[in-house]
């Protein structure tokens, strides 16, 4: 499918026409894109690999590290680049392992001007440092693409179970989100100024993948991400084969961060990705000597899509992000299906749980649970 014909007046620049370099059909080239200048006046250039098939087709971008400390996606893109078997049958692929090089070099989420690049799109060529970078990236990457995948992780001191996020009312996004193949899809537009929301508004449907932690390249997260990108390429008929999609997928429309009522030390009772029932204990807050102060419970049946990895907590701080299971999906049935069928998802739960100490709740915490 080539979306260019459906987007009316939107004019896309040829993906083969980069500054000082022409990339012909059938070629793969590494190029650089000047996005800013450093304090020393040196030009800041981000590396991009452009792959072109012999046959025409859609252009897909895959980007990572818009937040400079979120490098799981960088690891996934590097693995794709190293795969000799990845040969496009049609279309073009842009692989951008690090979007925010200034933040990446500082191991930071933010730019040196303390702004969040992922709130500054589509940018302004006469604005702040962040806004100028956003404009350059948006113009050169989104301006050449038909579809996009943007890779993220949780923020610092948190972890995310792999989910695809996108506006599911957009048919192209729903198609990509389903094809990517995570068992959980979160239906959301994204905040104003985010790369994926503004790219979609500009006519380039873009999904976000949220998975894992900052400052790490986690093997199972890379496995899930690479598998998903290849699935989307297959769905768009850019490589041969059919998408490998799990037998059970759930679209989540509501998420809620459950917050601590008291300060203290957390004893976690659940893992990232775990399926929970209503009123199930998620964590117990204790004193440093182990005396119980407060219990944190799930407000509804759902899935742990994100959680803190920091065991010390203050009142009001988030503990777990619960994705509410849609009507008709029961926690017990969902849990049983994963154990029986979805082996990769089960491994991801176990691997992410290695970053937190999970203990069984005490009898006083374990109130009667229900779906």
C-alpha positions in Angstrom: 0.0 0.0 0.0 1.3 3.4 -0.9 -0.4 6.1 1.2 0.9 9.0 -0.8 -2.0 8.7 -3.2 -4.5 9.1 -0.3 -3.0 12.2 1.2 -4.0 14.8 -1.4 -2.0 18.0 -1.3 0.8 16.7 1.0 4.0 16.8 -0.9 6.7 14.3 0.1 10.4 14.8 -0.8 12.2 11.9 -2.5 13.9 9.7 0.2 16.8 9.3 -2.2 17.6 13.0 -2.3 19.8 13.8 0.7 22.2 16.8 0.9 25.3 16.0 -1.2 24.2 12.5 -1.8 21.7 10.6 -4.0 20.5 7.2 -3.0 19.2 5.2 -6.0 16.6 2.4 -5.9 18.3 -0.9 -4.6 20.9 1.0 -2.6 21.6 1.2 1.1 23.4 4.3 2.3 24.5 5.8 5.7 23.9 9.5 5.7 24.0 12.3 8.3 21.6 15.0 9.0 22.8 18.3 10.6 20.3 19.2 13.3 22.1 21.8 15.5 25.4 23.1 16.7 27.3 22.5 20.0 28.6 25.0 22.5 31.9 24.8 20.7 30.3 25.7 17.4 30.6 22.2 15.9 27.8 20.9 13.7 25.7 18.2 15.4 24.8 15.5 12.9 22.7 12.5 13.5 23.4 9.2 11.6 20.6 7.7 9.5 20.6 4.6 7.4 18.4 4.8 4.3 17.4 1.5 2.5 15.7 1.6 -0.9 14.1 -1.3 -2.7 14.2 -1.7 -6.4 10.4 -1.5 -6.5 8.5 1.6 -5.5 6.4 1.5 -2.4 5.8 3.3 1.0 8.4 4.9 3.1 8.6 4.0 6.8 10.8 5.7 9.4 11.9 4.0 12.6 13.2 6.4 15.2 14.6 6.1 18.7 16.1 8.2 21.6 14.0 11.4 21.1 14.6 11.2 24.9 18.4 10.8 25.0 18.4 8.2 27.8 15.8 5.9 26.2 18.2 3.5 24.3 16.3 0.2 24.1 15.0 1.4 20.8 18.6 2.3 19.7 19.6 -1.3 20.5 16.7 -2.6 18.4 17.5 -0.4 15.4 21.2 -1.4 15.6 20.1 -5.0 15.5 18.0 -4.4 12.4 20.9 -2.7 10.7 23.1 -5.7 11.3 20.6 -8.2 9.9 21.9 -9.3 6.5 18.5 -11.0 5.8 16.6 -7.8 6.0 16.0 -7.0 2.3 13.3 -4.7 1.1 11.1 -6.0 -1.7 9.5 -2.6 -2.2 9.5 0.9 -0.7 12.0 2.7 1.5 13.2 2.4 5.1 14.8 5.2 7.2 16.5 3.9 10.4 17.4 6.6 13.0 19.0 5.1 16.1 19.4 8.4 18.0 17.2 11.5 17.3 18.3 13.6 20.2 22.1 13.4 20.0 22.7 16.3 22.3 20.7 14.6 25.1 22.1 11.2 24.3 25.7 12.4 24.7 24.7 13.6 28.2 22.8 10.4 29.2 19.9 12.7 29.7 16.2 12.8 28.8 16.4 16.5 28.1 18.3 18.9 25.8 20.9 21.2 27.3 18.3 24.0 27.3 16.3 21.7 29.7 13.4 21.3 27.3 11.7 18.0 26.3 12.2 17.6 22.6 9.2 15.4 22.4 6.9 18.3 23.3 8.3 20.7 20.7 7.1 19.2 17.3 6.6 20.3 14.6 9.0 23.0 15.7 9.9 26.5 14.6 13.0 27.4 12.6 13.3 30.6 14.5 12.4 29.3 18.0 14.3 27.8 20.9 17.1 25.2 20.5 14.6 22.4 21.0 12.1 24.0 18.6 14.7 24.5 15.9 15.9 20.9 16.3 12.3 19.6 16.2 11.6 21.6 13.0 14.7 20.2 11.3 13.9 16.6 12.3 10.2 16.9 11.4 10.9 18.5 8.1 13.6 16.0 6.9 12.2 12.7 8.4 8.4 13.1 8.5 8.5 15.1 5.3 9.9 12.1 3.5 7.7 9.3 5.0 4.4 7.7 4.7 4.4 5.8 8.0 6.4 6.0 11.2 7.4 4.0 14.3 8.8 5.9 17.3 10.6 3.8 20.0 10.5 4.9 23.7 11.0 3.5 27.2 9.6 4.5 30.6 11.0 7.5 32.3 13.8 7.3 34.8 13.2 5.0 37.8 10.3 3.3 36.0 9.8 0.4 33.6 7.1 -0.3 31.0 5.7 -3.5 29.8 5.8 -3.5 26.0 2.8 -1.7 24.5 2.0 0.0 21.2 0.3 3.4 21.6 -1.7 5.3 18.9 -4.9 6.8 17.9 -6.9 3.7 17.0 -9.6 5.8 15.2 -7.0 6.3 12.5 -7.3 3.2 10.2 -3.6 3.2 9.2 -2.5 3.5 12.8 -4.9 0.7 13.9 -3.5 -1.5 11.1 0.2 -0.9 12.1 -0.6 -1.2 15.8 -2.3 -4.6 15.3 0.5 -5.8 13.0 3.3 -4.8 15.3 2.1 -7.6 17.5 2.3 -6.6 21.2 -0.5 -8.2 23.2 -1.5 -4.8 24.6 -2.4 -1.7 22.5 -3.2 1.6 24.2 -5.6 3.8 22.3 -4.4 7.4 22.8 -3.6 10.4 20.6 -0.5 11.5 22.6 0.1 14.9 24.0 0.2 18.0 21.9 3.8 18.5 20.5 4.8 14.9 20.6 6.5 13.5 17.5 3.9 10.8 16.8 0.8 13.0 17.3 2.2 15.8 15.1 3.4 13.4 12.5 0.0 11.8 12.3 -1.6 15.2 12.1 0.7 16.1 9.2 -0.5 13.0 7.3 2.2 10.4 8.4 0.4 7.9 10.6 2.9 7.1 13.4 2.8 4.6 16.4 4.8 4.7 19.5 6.3 1.6 21.2 6.8 1.9 25.0 9.0 -0.8 26.5 11.6 -1.3 29.3 13.8 1.2 31.2 16.2 4.0 30.5 19.9 3.6 30.1 19.6 -0.1 29.1 19.4 -2.4 26.1 17.3 -5.2 27.4 17.4 -8.4 25.4 13.7 -9.4 25.5 12.7 -5.8 24.8 14.9 -5.7 21.7 13.5 -9.1 20.7 9.9 -7.8 20.9 10.8 -4.6 19.2 12.6 -6.1 16.2 9.9 -8.7 15.8 7.3 -5.9 15.7 9.1 -3.7 13.2 9.5 -6.7 10.9 5.8 -7.4 11.3 4.9 -3.8 10.2 7.3 -4.1 7.2 5.4 -7.3 6.2 2.1 -5.7 6.7 3.1 -2.9 4.4 4.3 -5.4 1.8 7.8 -4.0 2.1 9.4 -7.4 2.9 8.2 -10.9 2.2 6.0 -12.9 4.6 3.0 -12.3 6.9 3.0 -10.7 10.3 3.6 -13.0 13.3 0.8 -11.7 15.6 -0.1 -13.2 19.0 -3.5 -15.0 19.1 -4.8 -12.7 21.8 -4.5 -8.9 21.6 -6.3 -6.3 23.8 -7.0 -2.7 23.1 -6.9 -0.6 26.3 -8.7 2.7 26.4 -8.1 3.7 30.0 -4.9 3.7 32.1 -4.6 4.9 35.7 -1.5 5.5 37.9 -2.1 4.2 41.4 -0.4 6.4 43.9 1.0 5.9 47.4 -1.1 7.1 50.3 1.8 7.1 52.8 5.6 7.4 52.6 7.9 4.4 53.2 9.6 1.4 51.7 7.7 -0.6 49.1 7.2 -4.4 49.1 6.0 -5.1 45.5 3.5 -7.9 45.0 3.2 -7.7 41.2 5.5 -7.7 38.2 5.5 -5.5 35.1 3.0 -6.9 32.7 1.2 -9.0 35.3 -2.6 -9.4 34.9 -4.4 -8.3 38.1 -7.9 -8.5 39.5 -9.9 -5.7 41.1 -8.7 -5.0 44.7 -5.6 -7.2 44.2 -2.7 -6.0 46.4 0.0 -4.3 44.2 2.4 -3.3 47.0 2.7 -2.8 50.7 4.2 0.4 52.1 6.3 -0.3 55.3 8.6 1.5 57.6 12.3 0.8 57.3 11.9 -1.8 60.1 9.2 -3.6 58.1 6.1 -2.3 59.9 3.1 -2.1 57.6 1.8 1.4 57.0 -0.5 1.2 53.9 -1.5 -1.2 51.1 -1.8 -0.3 47.4 -4.6 -2.1 45.6 -5.7 -2.3 42.0 -8.9 -0.2 41.3 -10.0 -2.5 38.6 -9.1 -5.6 36.6 -6.2 -4.8 34.4 -2.6 -5.2 33.4 0.5 -3.6 34.9 1.6 -1.5 31.9 4.2 0.5 34.0 5.6 0.7 37.5 8.2 2.4 39.6 11.5 0.5 40.2 12.4 2.8 43.1 11.5 1.1 46.4 11.3 4.2 48.5 8.1 6.2 48.1 6.6 9.5 49.2 2.8 10.2 49.6 1.3 10.9 46.2 4.1 9.3 44.1 3.0 6.8 41.4 3.5 3.1 42.1 1.8 1.2 39.3 0.2 2.2 36.0 -2.8 -0.1 35.4 -4.3 -0.6 32.0 -8.0 -1.4 32.4 -9.2 -4.5 30.7 -12.1 -3.8 28.4 -15.5 -5.1 29.1 -15.8 -8.9 28.4 -12.1 -9.6 29.0 -11.6 -11.3 32.4 -8.3 -11.2 34.2 -8.2 -15.0 34.9 -8.9 -15.9 31.3 -6.3 -13.4 30.0 -3.7 -14.7 32.5 -4.4 -18.3 31.5 -4.2 -17.5 27.8 -0.7 -15.9 28.2 0.6 -18.9 30.2 -0.6 -21.4 27.6 0.1 -19.5 24.3 2.1 -16.4 24.5 5.6 -17.5 25.4 7.5 -14.4 24.5 5.2 -12.2 26.6 5.7 -14.5 29.6 9.5 -14.2 29.2 9.2 -10.4 29.1 7.3 -10.4 32.4 10.0 -12.5 34.0 12.9 -10.4 32.7 11.4 -7.1 33.7 10.6 -8.5 37.1 14.3 -9.1 37.7 14.5 -5.3 38.4 12.1 -5.4 41.4 11.8 -7.6 44.4 8.4 -9.2 44.4 7.0 -10.9 47.5 3.6 -12.5 48.3 1.2 -10.2 50.1 0.5 -10.7 53.8 -2.9 -12.2 54.7 -4.1 -8.8 55.9 -3.3 -7.3 52.4 -4.9 -10.1 50.4 -8.6 -9.1 50.5 -11.1 -10.9 48.4 -10.3 -10.5 44.7 -12.8 -10.4 41.8 -12.8 -9.8 38.1 
